[in-house]
Amino acid sequence: MTGPFGSLRDYLKAVDELGQVLHVDKVDQDAFEATGFMYALIDKVGWGEAPIVSFNQVKTGGRWMEGPVIGNPWGRWQYEPMAFGVNAQGTNQRELYRSTLAKLETLVDEEGQWPAVEPTEISPEDAPCKEVTLLDDAIDLTQFPFLKTNPADGGPYINTGNVILEDPKYGRNAGTYRCQIKGPRKIGVNPERNQHGWTFLMDMKDRGEPFARAAVVLGADPIVFAMSSSKTTRLGQDELKVAGGFLGRPVEVVKCETSDLRVPANVEMVIEGEIPFDFEPEGPFGEMYGYIGEMKSENFFMNVTAVTHRKNPIFINNFTGIHRGFLTSPLEMTSNLNYRKKFPSVLSVHFPLQTPGYCFIQIKKMRPGDAIEIGSEISKTLKIAKIAIVVDEDVDVHNFTEVMHAVGSRWQPQQATQIIAEAGAMGGDPSSPTRGSGSRIVIDATRKQPDEGGPEVYAKMNRECLLAEAPDIFTHIDDKFGDLINGWKS
Ligand SMILES: Cc1cc2nc3c(=O)[nH]c(=O)nc-3n(C[C@H](O)[C@H](O)[C@H](O)COP(=O)(O)O)c2cc1C
């Protein structure tokens, strides 16, 4: 089965058919077995290689519950071309990822706009997410396997929910914000300050509205989830429309039971409710940097008015800080396009989420000082880019080792570094003196030209000399020894 997939189920089935879903019968999450399992698996297999894990039954809150609860749903780069329906061959994960970036780039129009297709409404009878409807006292969120991932977390969390809001000024927004389970019919809702969801809610509060109607969508298809989880769209752009553009067909939506909100219909569960503008404490929560974030004294919460779900819903738990959280190619493509527009020297920008805080920027240097100027602008405008490393066009930004090699061999700390003393910071960065602010560093790891203080003649790389002497060496080796090399198992 190939993508784009209209549902999470179809996507998981396709990955399972590749033999890349590890099925685990039972885990006792009251003893943190699922969390320990994910750490141990990724320690052993590696961040970009580990399979999807499906925990069939999970004990949580003292009760055994039916899953499956899925971990690491977006781990491998090869899932990007699968999910976006890109016909990409081969096994090299980096190449598969790049082929997705290349395909997505062709979808953008001259003004840099993503394709958009208006969602289409279907009737509740046809909506998979409405196979079961729970209202009033029948609602009890504690009966579902939402996990407390870390012993230090404030409680169990729904941490892959796409929060849908509508506003007359901005239209619709879908944003993935963690939701702490606070009771059978009450959850926290955590858009960070200045997220689009935060702007929607604060505007409603300022207009004097008593509450916001919201719906939390669980188990959306990979594209809707990626759109909801990344800053691919601007404030006022509907993520569901852009998702339809990528899908090549409209996202099917259905009306909520207790509001006029329209939500994706082909999902596992929808939690509807009202967000009043009184605030409550929330957290702590183990964040993407892999550290426990501080407890928030004031946060949004939602009183749940309805839950609808498929008969045997699939749950996704994000083991935050352990595995990748979403498909990143639309976001990466968006930042490539934005920065290329601003700086013609920029070729690509990559932020490796397994080591949050870094950003690798590949440029074709056009004039002295290009690298620091570009690195500094990107570092100041992209919060995740606390350490911005600028490399030449022969360095693969998707290859961590190559980037580190360039730093070791092309960077002179005294001459090619800029420190930005004060800038915004990611909320989860534990090194920030105060949450949300910090300093940054730009490392120019490009070959320095003589007018940048570099050597008169830059030494050639061994590999460069090999290719100059034997341009076809790697094709030749692949033809002659490919089976030996590819077949080797450590
Ligand atoms: C699994 C996961 C959990 C996330 N949790 C939060 C969160 O709790 N709060 C937040 O502001 N952003 C969170 N994000 C990031 C946002 O989803 C992302 O910035 C998105 O662009 C927000 O939507 P918006 O741009 O419409 O505000 C999370 C992302 C993922 C993948």
Ligand as a Chemical Component Dictionary entry (heavy atoms), coordinates in Angstrom:
data_LIG
# 
_chem_comp.id                   LIG 
_chem_comp.type                 NON-POLYMER 
_chem_comp.pdbx_formal_charge   0 
_chem_comp.three_letter_code    LIG 
# 
loop_
_chem_comp_atom.comp_id 
_chem_comp_atom.atom_id 
_chem_comp_atom.alt_atom_id 
_chem_comp_atom.type_symbol 
_chem_comp_atom.charge 
_chem_comp_atom.model_Cartn_x 
_chem_comp_atom.model_Cartn_y 
_chem_comp_atom.model_Cartn_z 
_chem_comp_atom.pdbx_ordinal 
LIG C1  C1  C 0 4.076  15.373 19.873 1  
LIG C2  C2  C 0 4.092  16.874 19.877 2  
LIG C3  C3  C 0 3.691  17.564 21.020 3  
LIG C4  C4  C 0 3.700  18.970 21.035 4  
LIG N1  N1  N 0 3.299  19.625 22.161 5  
LIG C5  C5  C 0 3.240  20.970 22.172 6  
LIG C6  C6  C 0 2.735  21.660 23.306 7  
LIG O1  O1  O 0 2.374  21.089 24.322 8  
LIG N2  N2  N 0 2.655  23.016 23.235 9  
LIG C7  C7  C 0 3.041  23.712 22.131 10 
LIG O2  O2  O 0 2.900  24.937 22.113 11 
LIG N3  N3  N 0 3.550  23.089 21.038 12 
LIG C8  C8  C 0 3.647  21.732 21.039 13 
LIG N4  N4  N 0 4.127  21.083 19.935 14 
LIG C9  C9  C 0 4.582  21.863 18.772 15 
LIG C10 C10 C 0 3.395  22.411 18.003 16 
LIG O3  O3  O 0 2.502  21.380 17.674 17 
LIG C11 C11 C 0 3.818  23.152 16.740 18 
LIG O4  O4  O 0 4.623  24.246 17.094 19 
LIG C12 C12 C 0 2.645  23.611 15.891 20 
LIG O5  O5  O 0 3.109  24.432 14.861 21 
LIG C13 C13 C 0 1.628  24.359 16.723 22 
LIG O6  O6  O 0 0.517  24.711 15.948 23 
LIG P1  P1  P 0 0.236  26.226 15.591 24 
LIG O7  O7  O 0 1.399  26.640 14.712 25 
LIG O8  O8  O 0 -1.045 26.194 14.872 26 
LIG O9  O9  O 0 0.214  26.960 16.890 27 
LIG C14 C14 C 0 4.122  19.686 19.891 28 
LIG C15 C15 C 0 4.514  18.987 18.742 29 
LIG C16 C16 C 0 4.499  17.592 18.740 30 
LIG C17 C17 C 0 4.918  16.869 17.502 31 
# 
loop_
_chem_comp_bond.comp_id 
_chem_comp_bond.atom_id_1 
_chem_comp_bond.atom_id_2 
_chem_comp_bond.value_order 
_chem_comp_bond.pdbx_ordinal 
LIG C1  C2  SING 1  
LIG C2  C3  SING 2  
LIG C2  C16 DOUB 3  
LIG C3  C4  DOUB 4  
LIG C4  N1  SING 5  
LIG C4  C14 SING 6  
LIG N1  C5  DOUB 7  
LIG C5  C6  SING 8  
LIG C5  C8  SING 9  
LIG C6  O1  DOUB 10 
LIG C6  N2  SING 11 
LIG N2  C7  SING 12 
LIG C7  O2  DOUB 13 
LIG C7  N3  SING 14 
LIG N3  C8  DOUB 15 
LIG C8  N4  SING 16 
LIG N4  C9  SING 17 
LIG N4  C14 SING 18 
LIG C9  C10 SING 19 
LIG C10 O3  SING 20 
LIG C10 C11 SING 21 
LIG C11 O4  SING 22 
LIG C11 C12 SING 23 
LIG C12 O5  SING 24 
LIG C12 C13 SING 25 
LIG C13 O6  SING 26 
LIG O6  P1  SING 27 
LIG P1  O7  DOUB 28 
LIG P1  O8  SING 29 
LIG P1  O9  SING 30 
LIG C14 C15 DOUB 31 
LIG C15 C16 SING 32 
LIG C16 C17 SING 33 
# 
